[in-house]
Each structure stands twice: as structure tokens, then as C-alpha cells.
Amino acid sequence: MKLGIVGAGKIVKEALPVMEEISDIEFHSIVSTGRNPENVESLQKQFNIKTIFTDYNQFLQDEDMETIYLAVPNHLHFDYARKAIEQQKHVICEKPFTLTKEELTTLKALAEANNVIIIEAITNLYLSNYDVLKQSVSEIGTCKIAQFNYSQYSSRYDNFKKGIIQPAFDPEKGGGALMDINVYNIHLAVGLFGMPKGVTYFANVKNDIDTSGILNLDYDEMKVVCIGAKDSSSDNQSYIQGENATIHIKGPTNELKAFDLTFNDGGTQSYQVNQQKHRMYEEFVKMVQIINDKNFDLAEEKLEHSIQVIEVLELALDSANIKVGPSLK
């Protein structure tokens, strides 16, 4: 796969060393979309990227490039993905795929018309531990309570408190704890239990954006709590409680490092089957395989899941009366 990289921020700097280990990925080009072109030049040298572009439209005209990896601020995802699809490029897009369900369904229709695959980069759904976790959920009896916690003090929060607003805390750019960090919990909940029947978000809001919050998902007989914070930290322990057993997930939900399955009689089974130390490795391997194999059926299944997650996000923001996106201008 000849891959074009869009962006040069923190997530790209973390992802490229992981992608470099995957033989099916060839770094073909990179485009600068920010105010620090020196970041792009540095990445080109470090990872032997063939070409640098400074204009996104010119970048997309490269006929040799097959797929783009889109890692720009959230509010740009829809427009950048749309332009790439129109140039018949496959798209791997960082989470959240878009800010609204309408945007994502629009991209889905456009991708179908152009015969390309679009897929959301969301680490936990592609980890081997996730597959085993899904199987383990079927072993605990009727699920009653689940609580997922991913809280991490943001490196940008100190600036936010000083009035320096970066994209991660900018409502116009689709920032906030729900869209950035709690989205991993939502992906996990939807993946394990499906679409909830009720969604309510209780958020700590400052300067019109949620810095942390508790999301309640109602599944009739089961209740799910998703905790996400960028203004405080936790040791990030999560639990799924069933009538016969409890699952204890250790660490943040974007990594699913390990979990224990403990039965009511005291018996415990421990699982850690992830194939690599870095959480992104299996994600990129499987997404590249989907695209290379032109597995449109699996891609559509993943996309339908993403659409459900976006719907949950919209319902949550609406319940908390939080508005995000460029339309705020």
C-alpha cells in the first residue's frame, strides 16, 4: 500500500514508527496542514517519505498514492475525507470519524459511489484482547453493570486554564473529553453491547466545552457508565459485571492491555493475547489488510459500527447542551 500521510502532529509522530514495522505499508507522501512545516520535513527525513506537499489538493492529485491516513483536528475530518474520496483514495481516518452522523453517512454514500474503502482508526476494536473480551462477555451470564474509565490529564489542559485554547479543548474544532477520550469507551460499549436505548451525558463544562464527564448508556436490564476525563487522571480500571462472573479490564480502554475473568465461585482466568506491545500495531495491520483485500463487506461492518458511535456522541452532546463544530462560527 502506497500511503499518504495528512498531518504531522502528536498522533502521526506516534503512528509512523508503528507503521514502519508493517511491510505492506510504503510511506509515499506527506502533506503539511498546520503552522509548523518543519515537522513535516523532519518526518520525511526520519521515515524516508518520498514527497512533501504543502497543498492538500495537489497532494490528492498524486495518482500513485492509493490510501491516505488522515490525522488532522476533528473538525477537518469530514472535508478532508470527502476530497480524498472524490479523488478515489481509500481513507483511514483517526477518531472520531466525523462530528455528526449526517457527515459520516454522506461519506459512506460517496465512498460507495467511488468504490473506495473508508475506515475509522480506533485502536481497541482491532486488538486481539478485544476478540477474547467479546467471547468472555458471553461467559459471565446476563450482564447487569459495566463501567469503563479512560481518564488522562491532558498536556494541553494547563494552557486551557490560562485561556490558551488548542484544538483539543476548542468547541469549534470538535474538541472536548467526550469526542477525544471517552470515544474509546463508547466504541467498546457499542462493540460489546450494541446501540443503547438511552443516552445521557453529565459533563464538567468550562468555556463551553466538556473537560470531563460521565456518560450513561441504558440497555434496559443493563446499565453502562463511560467515564472520560482530560482534566484529571485515574489508574483506569474498568469492569463488566454479570450474574455469573465479572470482567476486570486493566488500564486504559484504548489499549486493553489485559483483563481478568472472575467467576462467582472464585475461579479466575487472566488474558493478554495482544500481538504487539504498541496498541496501534494490530489496528494498522488489519486495516491495511481490509483495504488490500478490497474486503468491502468487512469495511461496511466497521463503518456501520462507527455510525452508531457517532449517533451516541450526538445524543450525548445534545443531552448536555454542548455544541461542537465549525457551525458555531
N, C-alpha and C positions, 0 to 999 in steps of 0.2 A: 504494500500500500504506500503510495506517494502522498505524504501528509503535509498539509499546510497548517501552520500554527497562527492563530489570531490572538494576539495579546502577548504581554511579556511581564505579567505581574507575578505575585507570590505563588499562585496555584500552578502557573506554567513552569516556574523555576523548580517546583517540586515534581511536576509530572514528567518533564523531559528526561531526567535521569532514569526514571522507571521505564518510559517508552524506549529508551536507548537499548534496554536489555531485551526487547522483543524483536526478533529477527524479521518479522513481517512488516515492520514499520520503517519507512525511509523518510527522514526529515528532508522535505523537498523545498519548502519556503516558509518564511515568517513575515508577518506584516505588523508594523508599528501602529497602534491605535491610540497611544497615550502621549504624555508630555515628556517622556524620557526615552528618546530613540537610542541612547547609549545602552539601555538594557537589551534591546534587540541585537545590537552589534556584538555585545558580549555573549549572548546566547548563540549567535551564529558561529562565532569562533569556538565556543566551548563544545557545541554539538555538531559542528561541521554541516550546518544548514546551507543548502545550495544558494538560495537567493533571498535577499531582503527587499521588501516592498514598503513604501511609505503611503501608498494609496490602496484602500481596500478594494475598490472596483477594478483596478489594474491587477491586483493580486488574484482576483477571481477569474481573470481572463486567461490565466495560465492553463492551457489545455492538458498539460502533463499531470497536473495536480488532481488527484481523484477525490480526496476527502479533506475536510477541514476540521480542526479541533478548535472549538470556539470557547474562549476563556476571557471574556470581557465583562464589565459590570452588568448586572442583571437586566437593567432597562434597555440594553442594547441587543439582547439575545434575539428577540423577535425579528428586528430589522436586518441584522447581520445574517441570521439563518435564512430568512426569506430571500435575500440577494444571492446567497450561495446556492440555494435550491434552484433558483431560476437559471443559474449557470450549470445546473445538473451536477452539482457536487454533493456527495454524501456529507452529512453533518453529525459530528459528535459534539454535543453542547453540554457545558457544565450546568449544574443545578442552580436554581430552578430553571427548567427549560424555558419557560416564558412567565410573564406576570399574570396572565389571565388564561382561562380555559378557551375563550374565543380565539386568542392568538395561537394557541397550540393546535386547535382543530383546523385553523386556517393553514398552518404549516403542514399538517398532515395531508390535507387535500392537495396542496401544492406539490408535496413530495410524491404523492401517488401519480399526479399528472406528469411529473418529470422522471418517474421511475428511479428515484433515489431513496436511500435509507437515511432516516434521521433518528437519533437515539440520544437519550439523556445519560450523561456521565454521573452515576450515583454509586459510590463505592460498595455500600453494604449489600446491595442486591446481587452482586456478582462474586461475592466471596464464597468459598466452599463451606465455611461455617454457616452461612445463611441457608444453604440447601439442607444441611443437617438440622439446623434450627427448625425449619419448616416441618421436617419429619418428626422432630421431638415434640412439637406442639400437639401433634395428633396422639401423643402418648400420655398426655397429662390429664386426660379426661375433659369434661366441659370447662372451658376457660371462663373465669369469673372476673379477674382483675389483671390488667397489665399496666406497668409503669415504665416508661422509657425516659432516660435522662441523659442529655448531652449538654453540658454547661462548661463554658471555657471563657475566661476573662479575655476580652479582645485587646489586641495590641493597639487598636485604634480608639479604645474607649476613653483613655486619658485625654486625647485630643478632643474627643466629642464633648467631654465635660468642660473643656476650655472654650467651646464654641467653634472648634475647627471640625467641620463636618465632611468626612470622607464617604465614599460610596457605600461602605458597609453600614452606615447609620443615616444615610440620606433617603428620605421617603420618595423623592423624585426619581431616584436611581434604583428603586426596588430593594432598599436595604432593610435592616431590622433583624431581630433574633429569629422570628418565625421563618422568614424567607432564606436565611443564611444557615442557621444551625439546627433549628427544630425540624427543618425539612427532612433531615435524615431519619428522625423518629417517625415522621409521617409516612415516609417511604416504607419503613419497616412495618408499621401498623397496617397499612393498606396491603402490603405484600403478604402478610401473615393472615389477616382477618377480612380483607376486602374493604369495600366502601362503607363507611359508617352511616348510620341513620340520623345522627345528630352531631353537630359540631359547635363547640363554644370555646372561645379563647379569652382568657383572663390575662391581661398584659400589663406590665410596668411600662408606662409610656412617658417619654420625655422628648420635648421638641418634636412632637407629632410622630415619633417612631417608637416601636417596642424594643426595649433593650433586653428584656427577658419576659417570659410568660409561661403560663400553664394552659395547655390545650386539652380539653375534654372531648373524647370521642365516645359516642353512645352506640353500642351494638346490642340493644335490648338487654339480654341477660348478662352481657359482659360490658365492663366499663374500662376504657383505656385513657391513661393520662400521659401526655407528652410534655416534658419539661425541657425548655431550651433557654439558655442564658448566655449573654455576651457581656454582662455587667458584673458577673460573679462566677466562681468556679466550684466544681464538685469533683469527687472521685469517680463519678459517672458509673453508677451501678443500676441495672435495670432488671425487672422481674416480670415473669408471666406466671400467674397463679391459676392452677386448675384444680379440679376436685380430687385428683389422684396424685398430683405432683406439682412441683414448682421449678421453673427455669430461672436461673440466675445468670444474667449476662454481665460479664466483667469488662469494664472500660467503656469508652465512648461508642455510641451506636454506629458511627461511621466506619469503625474498624472491626467490630465483632471479633475481638481477639480470642475470646474463649467463653464457654458457658458451661454451667453445671446443671444437670437434670437430677433433682432430688425427689424421691418418692415418699409418700406418707409413712411408709414403713422404715424410712431411714436410709434406704439404699440410694447411692449417688453414682452417676456416670458423668465424667468430665470429657469435654470435647474441645479440640483445637486442631482443625484439619485444613486451615488456610495454607495455600501452597507457597506463599512468599511472605517475607516479613513486612513488605510495604503494602498498605491497603489498596493502592491503585493498580497493582500488577495484574491481578486476575480480571479486574474490570476492563482494562485495555485489551488484554488477550482475547477476552470473549467478545468485546465489541468489534474488534478487528476481524475476528472470525465470522461474525454475523455479516459484516459488510463484504468481506472477501468471498464468502459463500453465497452472497446475494440471498440470504435467508429472510425474505420479506415477511414470512409468516411469524417468525420469532420476533422480528423487529416491530411488527404491528402489535404483538402481545406486550412488548415492553413499552411501546408508545401509549397503548390504552391504559396501562398502569400509570404512566406519567400524567395522563389527562385526569385520572381520578385524583392524583395527588394535588394537581393544580386546582381542582374543584374544591378539595378540602381547604387548601390555602385561601382561596377566595371566600369561602364560607367563614373561615376563622377570622380573617381580617374584617369582614363585614360585621361579624358579631361583636368585635371590639371597636368598631367605628374607626378603623385605621385605613387610610388611603395611601396607596403607593403607586408609583409610576410617573412617566413623563406628562400624563394628562393633568397633573397637579399644577403645571406651569401656568 
